[in-house]
Each structure stands twice: as structure tokens, then as C-alpha cells.
Amino acid sequence: ENSDTHTQRDIKKLNESKPIKGIETFSYQPNSDAEIRCKEIAMKIGDRYMDFILSVLKSMDGGIEVVEDGYERFCEAKAKYEDKGEQVRNPPALFNRCLTALIESNRYERESNEGNL
């Protein structure tokens, strides 16, 4: 049995074991260049759902630049793990953490510039 068959079976098990929770990446139909890029990133990191990445795209503290910066941070973090010989067990969770940290940092910067801190 080759690894592709094994991977497909694992994906099928995952799909069957979890209830549908939102916008599925595979079937999502993007309506803009930014949404196309979000889908590409979601596919690259193996995220089965696009809810979070799309919410970041559309949020006041988000946008495509934040998504791209978050993806860059994700790639750097993933490379650091791999340099140490470790695997990232949950790439979508790591990506979401990178995005969340970036959003919080941007929000803090904006609020401090506005004198709200």
C-alpha cells in the first residue's frame, strides 16, 4: 500500500469523524483575488475549513496583507521546527496562532498610535 492511498484513507477518516463546521476549503468558490490567495494558503497548510482565514481577510485588523504576513510567519516557524528535526503536528493551528499574534500586535500598535493605551 503506497503512502498516497494511506493519506487518502486518513483524510477520509478525518472527514467522516468530524461534523462539518463551516466553509470547506476544497469546495469554496473564491470571489476575488484576495479570496483566491486565501484558498491557496489554506490548501498549502492543509486547513480543511476557511472560516478563520476569511474572517481575518474581512476584519478591521486584518486584510490580505495580514494574511500574507501571517503565512510568512507560519513558514518561518515551520522551518524552525523542521530545522530541529521536529514535525508540526497541526499546521492549521500554527498558522492561526501566527495570524492571531499578528492581529494582536497590529491592534496594539494602532491603539498606542491613537493614544488609547
N, C-alpha and C positions, 0 to 999 in steps of 0.2 A: 504494500500500500504506500503510495507516494505522499509527500507532505501536503500537496495541494488538496488531495482527497480528504486527508486528515483535517486540514484547516477548514475546508468547506463543511465538513461534518460538525466541527466545533462551532462554526458560525451558525449553522442550522440549529444546533442545540441551544446556543445563546438566544437566538431569535424565538425559539419555542418556549424557553424558560422564563422570559421576562415579558410582562404585559407591554403593549405599545404605549409609550409615554408621551409621544409628541411627533414632531416633524422628522420623518425618516430621511436620512441623508441620501440614500440610494434613489428614492423616488421624488425627491424635492426638485421642483422646477424653478430655477432662478429667474428673476425678472429684471436684473440689472448686472452690470459688470461687477459691482461690489458683491452681489449675492453669488455670482458665478465663482468669484475668488473664495468666498466663504465656503462654498461647497467643495472646491478643490482642496482647501485646507482641511476641512472635516474628513474628506476621503483619505488624505495623506496621513492624518493622525489616527484614523480608524474609528472616528466617532460615528456611532450609528444614528445619532439624533443631532439636529441642527438648532434646537431651541435656544441654547445658551449663546452660541456664536452669532445667531441672528439678533438676539436681544442686545448683545454688545454692539453690533453693527448699527442698530437703530437707537441706542441710548444716547443721552446728552453727553455722557462722559466717554462715549465710545466712538464708533465710526470705523471706516475701513483702515485708517492709519493705525488705530489702536489694535485692530485685529492683526494687521501685518506685523506690528511691533511685538505683539503677544506671541505670534508664531515664531518670530526671530528668537525671542527669549526661550521659547519651548525648544527650538532646535539646539540652542546653546546648552540648555540644561540637559537635554537628552544626550548630547555629545559628551558632557562631563560624566554622566553615569556610565556611558559606554567606554570612555577612556579608563575608568576604574574597573572595567570588566563586569559591570552590572547592567541588568536589563531594566527598562522602565516597564513596570508591570501594568500600568494603566495610563497609556499616553493621553487619552482624552482628559483624564483628571488632572494630569500635569499641565496640559495646555490651558484648562480652565483656571488652574491656580495662577499660571503666568498672566493670563488676561485679568483676573481679579486683582492681582498685585499691581498691575499697570494702571488699572482704572482707579484704584485707591490712591496711588501715587499722583496721578493726574488731578484727581479731585482735591487732594491735599494742596498741591501746587496752586491750583486755580483759586481755592478758598484763601490761601495765605496771600496771594497776589491781590485779592479783593479785600483783604483786611478782615476776614471773617474768623480768623483764628486768634 
